[in-house]
Amino acid sequence: MAILTNTADVAVNLQGYYDRNLIENTSKALLYDMLAQLRPIPKNSGTRINFRRYGKIPVNLTPLSDGVTPTGKKLSSTDIYATVKQYGDFVTLTDWLMMVGLDANLLDISDNLLSVQMAETKDTIIRDTVVAGTSVRYGNGVSARTSVVTALSDEDISSVVRTLEANDAKKIKKITQAGSGINSSPIGAAYIAITHPDARFDIEGRKGFIPVHEYASRDSLSDMKGEVVEIGSTGGVRWLATSNAKIWADGGGAVGVTGLVSTSASNIDVYGTVIFGKDAYGTVPLSKESVKMIIRQLGQGEDPLNQRATVGWKMATTSRILNDELFVRIEHGVTSL
């Protein structure tokens, strides 16, 4: 039986004047979805997609011998599979609430709230994929998450940039901007970092940091709602912040005198910042038809007395790291302020 939202959940008998202009809910900056390579599966094409990457052919420094055919090389490839899964949720509203409640547009309100839930669900699915990558730098070069006791440092950033450059990671030159749908807009070439707003203080103190307002010739990056999410840049890395970034509460070493944030005041909270180049990871929707908002009015389905209306959503999606060599996660603490 569905969980009902009724007059016990939403107040209907208020004293005094009720302002019908509702307070807007906050929502997270959805960056992981925006920065992924998009590879949809067409309708009626199954649930699994195959990404294929061919290996580089190594240089050949052996001179040819006169009249002798060399051995030659073989092509090699790596197949990466991703399987789409379906997700969804809904709310049920009673006819009595819709009749006597102070808000006449509860279906629209529910639709808006569920749309935010769906978008944040998708972004979190992608986030959990990218923070599970095998390429990781623990703060200050320690060997494990449980040993992390430092905030983000210049050495951490330089180490990651060195790794990406050594792996020939291409810098990102296009990004899906607000209002452009699936179309890409050009940006200044850079590696992209996604971090938590809590890390802003530490990032702003890094060597060579350039704040957004001092950019000479390029716009700051915005999320899909048009909100500016870029903190600034350091040494070829553009820093974007979202409260949806991964945090392992109490996941690090002892707080002691580190001066770092901790949930329980015993061990520091570890933040997962990801820095990556072009085509490092992808997201795979099943098709445009796989994302749906579904509104059922009173009386639809098994509702003989027209007592229940529902609003819900469904989507089919998955995500995958396409090349761990183009992607590095830094696990670090943040300074307590």
C-alpha positions in Angstrom: 0.0 0.0 0.0 1.3 3.4 -0.9 2.4 5.9 1.8 -0.2 8.6 1.8 0.4 12.3 2.1 -2.7 13.6 3.9 -3.9 16.2 6.3 -1.9 14.7 9.1 1.3 15.4 7.1 0.5 18.8 5.7 -1.1 21.5 8.0 -4.5 22.7 6.9 -5.8 24.6 9.9 -3.5 27.6 10.4 -4.3 30.8 12.4 -3.7 34.1 10.7 -2.6 34.9 7.2 -1.1 32.2 5.1 1.4 33.4 2.5 0.9 31.2 -0.6 4.3 32.2 -2.0 6.1 29.0 -0.9 9.7 29.2 0.4 12.0 27.7 -2.3 13.9 24.6 -1.4 17.6 24.4 -1.9 19.0 22.0 -4.5 22.5 20.8 -5.2 24.7 21.8 -8.1 24.6 18.8 -10.4 28.1 18.7 -11.9 28.9 15.0 -12.3 26.2 14.5 -14.9 27.0 17.8 -16.7 30.7 16.9 -17.1 30.2 13.3 -18.3 30.6 12.0 -21.8 27.0 11.2 -22.9 26.4 7.9 -24.7 22.7 7.0 -24.8 21.4 3.5 -25.7 18.7 3.7 -28.4 15.3 2.3 -27.7 14.9 -1.5 -28.1 18.7 -2.0 -28.1 19.0 -3.9 -24.8 20.3 -2.7 -21.4 24.1 -3.0 -21.9 26.5 -0.8 -23.8 30.0 -1.6 -24.9 32.7 1.0 -24.9 35.9 0.0 -26.8 39.3 1.5 -26.5 42.2 0.5 -28.8 45.7 0.4 -27.3 48.4 2.6 -28.6 51.0 1.0 -30.9 54.4 1.5 -29.3 57.1 3.3 -31.2 59.5 1.2 -33.3 63.1 2.2 -33.2 64.5 -0.7 -35.1 65.8 0.2 -38.6 64.5 -1.8 -41.5 66.9 -4.3 -43.1 67.3 -4.2 -46.8 64.7 -6.5 -48.4 63.5 -7.9 -45.1 59.9 -7.4 -44.0 59.6 -6.6 -40.3 57.4 -8.7 -38.0 54.7 -6.0 -37.6 52.4 -5.3 -34.7 49.0 -6.5 -33.6 46.1 -4.3 -32.6 44.8 -4.6 -29.1 41.6 -3.4 -27.6 39.9 -3.0 -24.2 36.1 -3.5 -23.8 34.3 -1.7 -21.1 30.7 -2.6 -20.4 27.9 -0.7 -18.6 24.4 -2.0 -17.8 21.5 0.4 -17.5 19.3 0.1 -14.4 15.9 1.6 -13.7 15.1 3.9 -10.8 12.0 5.7 -9.6 9.9 7.1 -6.8 6.5 8.7 -6.2 4.2 10.4 -3.7 0.5 9.8 -3.1 -1.9 12.7 -2.3 -5.4 12.2 -0.8 -8.4 13.8 -2.2 -9.3 15.3 1.2 -5.9 17.1 1.4 -6.3 18.4 -2.1 -9.8 19.6 -1.3 -9.2 21.4 2.1 -5.4 22.1 2.0 -4.2 25.6 1.7 -2.2 24.9 -1.5 -4.3 24.4 -4.5 -1.5 23.2 -6.7 -0.2 20.2 -4.7 0.3 18.2 -7.9 2.6 20.8 -9.4 4.5 21.2 -6.1 5.0 17.5 -5.9 6.1 17.4 -9.5 8.7 20.1 -8.9 10.0 18.4 -5.7 10.2 15.0 -7.4 12.0 16.5 -10.4 14.8 17.7 -8.1 14.9 14.3 -6.4 15.3 12.6 -9.8 18.1 14.9 -10.9 20.0 14.6 -7.6 19.5 10.8 -7.7 21.1 10.6 -11.1 24.0 12.9 -10.1 24.7 10.8 -7.0 24.7 7.6 -9.0 27.4 9.1 -11.3 29.3 10.5 -8.3 29.4 7.2 -6.6 30.9 5.7 -9.8 33.6 8.2 -10.2 34.8 8.2 -6.6 35.2 4.4 -6.8 38.0 4.8 -9.4 41.3 3.0 -8.9 43.5 6.0 -9.4 43.8 7.8 -6.0 46.1 10.2 -4.2 45.7 10.2 -0.4 46.5 13.6 1.2 50.2 14.2 1.7 51.0 10.9 -0.1 49.9 8.6 2.8 49.0 5.0 2.0 45.3 4.8 3.0 42.2 6.8 3.7 42.3 6.0 7.4 45.8 7.7 7.5 44.7 11.0 6.0 45.3 13.9 8.4 46.0 16.9 6.1 44.0 19.4 4.0 44.4 19.7 0.2 48.0 20.8 -0.5 50.0 22.2 -3.4 51.8 18.8 -3.6 48.6 16.9 -3.9 47.4 19.0 -6.8 50.8 19.0 -8.5 51.0 15.2 -8.1 47.7 14.7 -9.8 48.4 17.1 -12.7 51.8 15.3 -13.2 49.9 12.0 -13.3 47.4 13.2 -15.8 50.0 14.8 -18.1 52.2 11.7 -17.9 49.1 9.7 -19.1 48.6 12.1 -22.0 45.2 13.2 -20.6 43.7 15.8 -22.9 42.4 19.0 -21.3 38.6 19.6 -21.5 37.7 22.3 -24.1 33.9 21.9 -24.2 31.3 21.6 -21.6 27.5 21.3 -21.4 26.3 24.7 -20.2 23.1 25.8 -18.7 20.2 26.0 -21.1 22.1 24.3 -23.9 20.6 20.8 -23.5 23.1 18.2 -24.8 25.0 20.8 -26.8 28.5 21.7 -25.8 30.0 25.2 -25.3 33.7 26.0 -25.7 35.7 26.8 -22.5 39.3 27.6 -21.8 41.3 24.3 -22.0 41.9 22.8 -18.5 41.6 19.8 -16.4 38.4 19.9 -14.3 38.2 19.4 -10.5 34.9 18.7 -8.7 35.2 19.4 -5.0 33.1 20.3 -2.0 32.4 23.9 -1.0 33.9 23.2 2.4 37.3 23.0 0.6 37.1 26.5 -0.8 39.2 28.1 1.9 42.0 25.5 1.3 41.8 25.9 -2.5 42.0 29.7 -2.4 45.2 29.4 -0.4 47.0 27.2 -3.0 49.9 28.4 -5.0 49.0 30.3 -8.2 45.3 30.4 -7.4 43.3 32.7 -9.6 39.8 33.6 -8.4 36.9 33.6 -10.9 36.5 37.4 -10.9 40.1 37.9 -12.1 39.7 35.7 -15.2 40.9 37.8 -18.1 39.1 36.3 -21.1 36.8 33.5 -20.2 33.5 33.1 -18.3 33.1 31.2 -15.1 31.5 27.8 -15.3 27.8 27.4 -14.3 25.7 24.4 -13.4 22.6 23.3 -15.4 20.5 25.8 -13.5 22.8 28.7 -14.5 24.3 29.1 -11.0 28.1 29.9 -11.0 29.9 26.9 -9.4 33.5 27.7 -10.3 35.8 28.7 -7.4 38.8 29.6 -9.5 41.8 27.9 -11.1 45.3 26.7 -10.2 48.0 25.5 -12.7 45.7 24.3 -15.5 42.9 23.0 -13.2 39.5 24.7 -13.0 37.9 24.1 -9.6 34.1 23.5 -9.4 32.2 23.0 -6.1 29.0 21.1 -5.2 27.6 20.0 -1.9 27.0 16.7 -3.6 30.7 15.9 -3.5 31.6 12.7 -1.6 32.4 12.9 2.1 33.5 9.9 4.2 32.5 11.1 7.7 35.1 10.2 10.3 36.9 8.3 7.6 40.4 9.6 8.2 43.0 9.7 10.9 42.6 11.0 14.5 41.7 14.7 14.7 44.2 15.5 17.4 45.6 19.0 16.7 45.1 18.9 12.9 42.5 21.6 12.9 40.4 19.7 10.3 36.7 19.1 10.1 35.3 16.1 11.9 31.7 14.9 12.4 32.3 13.1 15.7 35.5 15.1 16.9 37.4 11.8 16.9 38.5 11.2 13.3 38.6 13.7 10.5 36.1 13.7 7.7 37.7 12.7 4.3 36.6 14.6 1.2 36.7 13.1 -2.3 37.9 15.6 -4.9 38.2 14.3 -8.4 40.4 15.8 -11.2 40.0 14.5 -14.7 40.6 15.1 -18.4 38.6 14.7 -21.5 36.5 11.5 -21.9 37.4 10.2 -18.4 33.9 8.9 -17.6 30.5 8.6 -19.2 26.9 8.4 -18.4 24.5 6.2 -20.2 20.7 7.0 -20.4 18.6 4.3 -22.0 16.9 6.8 -24.3 15.0 10.1 -24.1 11.8 8.1 -23.4 13.4 6.5 -20.3 13.1 9.6 -18.2 9.4 10.3 -17.3 7.4 12.3 -14.9 4.1 10.4 -14.3 1.0 12.2 -12.9 -2.2 10.2 -12.2 -5.2 12.2 -11.3 -7.8 11.1 -8.7 -9.7 8.0 -9.8 -7.1 6.6 -12.1 -6.2 2.9 -11.4 -7.6 1.1 -8.4 -9.3 4.1 -6.8 -13.1 3.4 -6.8 -13.8 6.5 -4.6 -11.4 8.9 -6.3 -9.4 9.2 -3.1 -5.8 9.1 -4.3 -3.6 11.0 -6.8 0.0 10.1 -7.5 3.0 11.9 -8.9 6.1 10.0 -9.7 9.2 9.6 -11.9 11.1 6.9 -13.6 14.5 6.9 -15.3 16.9 4.3 -16.7 20.6 5.2 -16.5 24.1 4.1 -15.5 27.6 5.5 -15.5 31.2 4.2 -16.0 34.7 5.3 -15.7 36.1 4.9 -19.2 39.8 5.3 -18.5 41.3 5.4 -15.0 44.4 6.9 -16.4 42.5 10.1 -17.2 41.0 10.4 -13.7 42.5 10.9 -10.3 40.7 11.2 -6.9 42.3 13.1 -4.1 41.2 12.2 -0.6 41.9 14.9 1.9 40.6 16.8 5.0 39.4 20.4 5.1 40.4 23.1 7.5 37.9 23.8 10.3 36.8 27.4 10.3 
